[in-house]
Amino acid sequence: MIDLNTAFATNPLIAILRGLRPENALPVSDTLISAGFRIIEVPLNSPDPLDSIHQIAERYGAQAIIGAGTVLNVAQVEAVAEAGGRIIVSPNMNPDVGRAAVQRGLYWAPGVMTPSEAFSALDLGASILKFFPAELLPPSAIAAMRAVLPQDAVIAAVGGITPDSLASYHAVGVNGFGLGSALFKQNYTPDEIDRRAGEFMKRLEDLK
C-alpha cells in the first residue's frame, strides 16, 4: 500500500473533489488516477461523502491516498477511518482532530496561516501543513515562514491554485498543491476533468 511520501514524490497535486456525488465517484477517480494523481480528497460537505470515499478507497486505496477534507471534529475522523480514508484534511488547526487522526494512524493535514499554528501542528504530528487560503498567503509570506520551519516540513498551498500559480509557490519551497475548482466541479465531464488535470500535470513537469 502506497505511503504519503511516495504518493507526494510521485505527484504532489492533491485533487479536492468538493461536491462529488457517489454515483460519479468512480468515473471521476478513474480519470484522475489515469492522469497521474495519487492523493484524492472528498470534502465532508459533499453529498454522501463517506460513500464516495469508500468507493474510491476500495478501488484505489493500494495505489493512492484517499481521504476527506473539511474534517472538523473527532467523530468525523472516526467515520472517515471506518470508510477507508487515510488522510484527514481540515481548514483549521484543531488539536483534537489532529490527535485523533494520529492515534488512528492517519495522515493529518491541518489548515494553518501563522508560524504559531504551523509549529503547533507539527508538534502534534501533522504530516502536511496546509497553507490555506493561499489567496491570503502570497508566495512572499510563505517564503518567510518556510525560512523558520523545519526543512523537512511538508507544505501544501491550497485555495485558488491554478496552473499559472504553481511556479511562484514552488519557487519559495511549497511542496504540494491542493486543487479545487480549477480541477473539479460537479458539472465537469470526465473529458473536462482530464483536460484540466493534463494542464496541471504539464506545468508540474515544467518545474522539474
C-alpha positions in Angstrom: 0.0 0.0 0.0 1.4 3.4 -1.0 2.5 5.8 1.7 2.2 9.5 1.7 5.8 10.2 1.0 5.7 8.0 -2.1 2.4 9.5 -3.2 3.8 13.0 -2.8 7.0 12.2 -4.6 5.0 10.7 -7.5 2.7 13.6 -7.8 2.3 16.5 -5.2 -1.0 17.6 -6.7 -4.0 16.9 -4.4 -7.4 16.6 -6.0 -10.1 18.2 -3.9 -13.4 16.9 -5.1 -15.9 19.2 -3.4 -19.5 18.4 -4.4 -18.7 15.0 -5.7 -21.7 12.7 -5.8 -21.3 9.0 -5.0 -22.6 8.0 -8.5 -19.7 9.9 -10.0 -17.0 8.8 -7.5 -15.5 6.0 -9.6 -15.7 7.7 -13.1 -14.0 10.9 -11.6 -11.4 8.9 -9.7 -10.7 6.7 -12.7 -9.9 9.8 -14.7 -7.7 11.3 -12.0 -5.7 8.2 -11.3 -5.2 7.7 -15.0 -3.9 11.3 -15.2 -1.4 10.5 -12.5 -3.0 11.8 -9.3 -2.1 9.9 -6.2 -3.9 11.9 -3.4 -7.6 12.4 -3.6 -9.7 14.3 -1.0 -13.5 14.3 -0.8 -14.7 17.2 1.4 -17.3 16.2 4.0 -19.6 18.9 2.9 -20.2 17.0 -0.3 -23.3 14.7 -0.8 -22.8 11.4 1.0 -19.0 11.9 1.2 -18.3 8.7 3.1 -19.9 6.6 0.4 -17.6 8.3 -2.2 -14.6 7.8 0.0 -15.4 4.1 0.5 -15.8 3.5 -3.2 -12.6 5.3 -4.2 -10.6 3.7 -1.4 -11.9 0.2 -2.3 -10.7 0.6 -5.9 -7.6 2.7 -5.5 -6.5 2.5 -1.8 -3.4 0.5 -2.7 -2.1 2.9 -5.2 -3.3 6.3 -3.9 -4.0 8.1 -0.6 -7.7 8.6 -0.3 -9.4 10.7 2.4 -11.6 13.5 3.5 -11.5 17.3 3.6 -13.4 19.8 5.8 -12.9 17.4 8.8 -13.9 19.5 11.8 -14.3 17.1 14.7 -13.2 13.8 16.2 -16.4 11.9 15.3 -15.7 12.7 11.6 -12.2 11.4 11.9 -13.5 8.1 13.1 -16.1 8.0 10.4 -13.6 8.7 7.6 -11.3 6.0 9.0 -14.2 3.5 9.0 -14.9 4.4 5.4 -11.3 3.5 4.4 -9.9 7.0 4.3 -6.2 7.5 5.2 -5.8 11.3 5.2 -7.6 13.9 7.3 -7.6 17.4 5.8 -9.1 20.4 7.7 -9.5 24.1 7.0 -8.3 24.8 10.6 -5.8 23.6 13.2 -7.9 21.7 15.7 -5.7 19.8 18.1 -8.4 17.3 19.0 -8.8 16.4 15.3 -5.0 16.1 15.0 -4.6 13.8 18.0 -7.5 11.6 16.8 -6.1 11.3 13.3 -2.6 10.5 14.5 -3.8 8.0 17.1 -5.7 6.2 14.3 -2.5 6.1 12.2 -4.0 8.5 9.6 -2.2 11.3 7.9 -3.2 14.8 9.1 -3.2 18.0 7.0 -4.5 20.9 9.1 -5.1 24.4 7.7 -2.6 26.9 9.0 -1.8 30.6 8.3 0.7 31.6 11.0 4.0 30.3 12.4 2.4 29.6 15.7 -0.3 27.4 14.1 2.3 25.7 11.9 4.7 24.8 14.7 1.8 23.6 17.0 0.5 21.4 14.2 4.0 19.9 13.7 4.3 19.2 17.4 1.0 17.3 17.2 2.2 15.1 14.3 0.9 16.9 11.2 2.0 15.2 8.0 1.3 18.2 5.8 0.9 21.9 6.6 -2.0 23.1 4.5 -1.4 26.8 4.0 -5.0 28.0 3.5 -6.4 30.0 1.9 -3.5 30.6 -0.4 -5.2 33.7 -1.8 -4.4 35.4 1.6 -0.8 34.0 1.7 1.2 35.1 -1.3 4.5 33.4 -2.1 6.4 36.0 -0.2 4.5 35.3 3.0 5.1 31.5 2.7 8.8 32.1 1.9 9.1 34.0 5.2 7.5 31.1 7.1 9.4 28.5 5.2 12.6 30.1 6.4 11.9 29.3 10.1 10.1 26.0 9.7 12.0 22.7 9.8 13.5 21.9 6.4 11.7 18.6 6.3 8.2 20.1 7.0 5.9 19.4 4.1 3.9 22.4 2.9 0.9 22.5 0.6 -0.7 25.6 -0.8 -4.5 25.4 -1.1 -7.1 27.8 -2.2 -7.2 29.5 -5.6 -4.3 27.5 -7.1 -4.2 27.5 -10.9 -1.7 26.1 -13.4 -0.3 29.6 -13.7 0.4 29.9 -9.9 2.3 26.7 -9.4 5.7 28.1 -10.3 5.7 31.1 -8.0 4.7 28.9 -5.0 7.1 26.1 -5.9 9.9 28.7 -6.1 9.5 29.6 -2.3 9.6 26.0 -1.1 6.0 24.8 -1.4 6.0 21.0 -1.8 2.5 20.4 -3.0 -0.8 21.9 -4.1 -4.4 21.4 -3.3 -6.5 21.8 -6.4 -10.2 22.7 -6.1 -12.5 24.2 -8.7 -9.6 24.7 -11.2 -9.6 20.9 -11.5 -13.0 19.7 -10.5 -16.6 20.8 -10.3 -19.6 18.5 -10.1 -20.8 19.6 -13.6 -17.4 19.0 -15.3 -17.4 16.0 -17.6 -14.7 13.3 -17.3 -13.2 14.8 -20.5 -13.1 18.3 -19.0 -11.5 16.9 -15.8 -8.9 15.1 -17.8 -8.1 18.2 -19.8 -7.7 20.3 -16.6 -5.6 17.6 -15.0 -3.4 17.5 -18.0 -2.8 21.2 -17.8 -1.7 20.9 -14.2 0.5 17.9 -14.9 2.2 19.8 -17.8 3.0 22.7 -15.5 4.3 20.3 -12.8 6.6 18.7 -15.3 7.9 22.2 -16.3 9.0 22.7 -12.6 11.4 19.7 -12.6 
